């Protein structure tokens, strides 16, 4: 018999109060219960990073990557989760999303939500602690280097991320 647990957390700024099976993965909850289809299930074991979302313990704390395929909803008590849908929209894409479009950074797009979320978290870290220009490529690699793109769009992703970082004043120092 599956055990159920009550959990309260936020997704894209909206409160979620629910009762879920203890083993329900976040990616399934996002897609099936909240109808947020942007977070992708790909490998299912946390290797590809396509399912990356941003997690905060408090609304103002620094976001950390969370793998939605391997994180049970039952562990999200009090967390603040941001999915790719929380970063921009079709009508008003985020700077990251627009840079990915401008640089044709993706082919099939399956891995793109994970790359978007990793880039958004990189931007947050750089706002808190800018890097020197010569350290930027290493910071980008640290942010997205373990993300897998089966279409090999890595060079364009890196170009787009570099462009979005350099476009925002104060993220890179001389």
N, C-alpha and C positions, 0 to 999 in steps of 0.2 A: 504494500500500500504506500502510495506517495504521500509524503508529509507536506503540509502547506505552512507557509509563514507569511505574516503580515509585514509589509515593508512600505516605508514612506521615503520618497526621494524626489528629485526634480529632473525633468528632461526639457532641455531648451527653454528653461525659465519657468516651466509650468509644473505645479505640484502633481505628484502621482502617489496615490494611496491605493494599495492593491494587496491582494492575497495571491501568492503564487506557489507552485511546487518548488521545493528547495533546490532542485537541480535545473530549473528553467534558465537557459542561456539568455543573456541580455539581447543578443541579436534577434532571437525568436520573439521576445517580448516587444521589441521595437517594431518589428515588421508585422506581427500578427495582432497585437493588442493596440498599439499606438498608430499603426498604419504609416510608419516612417520607414520607407523602403531604401533610403540612401545608404545605410550601413550594410555592407555586403558580407555575406558568408561565402568564403572561398575555400580555404584549406580546412577550416574547422578545428584546427589545433593550435592556432596562434602564431604560426610561422610566417604567413604572407603579409599580415598586418592590414589587409583590406577592410577589416572590421573595426579599425581603430576609432574610438570616440575619446573625447576629453572628459576627464573626471576631476572634480574639485571636492574637497571635504567641506569647504565653506564657499559661498559665492565669490568672495574676494581673494581666495587662495590661488596659488599658481596651478594651472591645469596640468594634469599628468595623463599620459596615454593609458587607455584601458582597452583590452581586447574583448570585444563584445561577444565573440564566439565562445570564449572559455570563461567568462565571468558570469556566475549565476546572479540573477536579479536579487535573490535572497541576501546577498552581501552588500547591497547598495544603500542600506539604511542611512539616511541623512546626506547622501552624496548629491552633487549637482552635475548632471551629465549633459554634455553638448554633443549633438550629432551633426552631420554635414548639413542637415536641414536648418540647424540653428546658426549657421554662419552666413547665409545669404539666401537669395531666392532667384527665380528665373527673371523676375522684373528688376531686381537689384542684387546682382552677384557681389560677393565679398571681393576685396582686392585680390585675394589669393585665387578665387575662382576665375576672376577676370584675367589675371596673369596666365593661368593655365590655358584659358581660351585663346588669348593673344599669342601665346607661344606654341599653340597646337601641341600641348604637353602630353596628350593622351591619344591612344588609338581606339581601343575598344571601350575604355572608360571604367572597366570593372574595378580596378585598383584605385581610381581617382579619389573616392571619398576618404580612403585611408591617408593618401598623400595630402589632401586638403586639410584633414584634421591635424596631421603631424606638422604641417606648415603653420597652421593657426597657433599651435602650441609653441612652435619655434618663435613666432612673432611675439607672443606673450613673454617668453623668456628674454628676448632681446630688448623688449621695452623695459624690463626690470634690470637687465644687465647687458648693455650693448657690447659688441665685440669689435676688435680692430679689423679693418678691411682685410688684412692678410689672414685673418682667422675665419672669415665668413664661409669659405668653401668647406672647412672642417666642421663648422657649426651646422651647415646644411647636411653634410654627410652624416653627422651624428643624429640629426632629426629624422632623416628618411632613408638612411643607408641600409636598413634591414627590411625596408618595404620591397615587396616583390611585384614587378610589372612584367607580365608574361609577354607583352608586346615590345619589350625593351625600350620604353620611352624615357629611360633614366636621364639622358642628356637634356632633353627638353624640359623635364620636370625640374632639374637643377637650374636650368636657365630661367625658368619662370619663377622659381623660388628666389633666386638671386635678384631678379628684377623687382619683385614685390618687396623684398627686404630693403633694397637700395632706394626704392621710391618713397619709403616712409622715413622721414627725418628722425635722426637720433638713435637709430638702431645699430649704426656702424660708425666707429670713430676712425680718425686718421691713422 
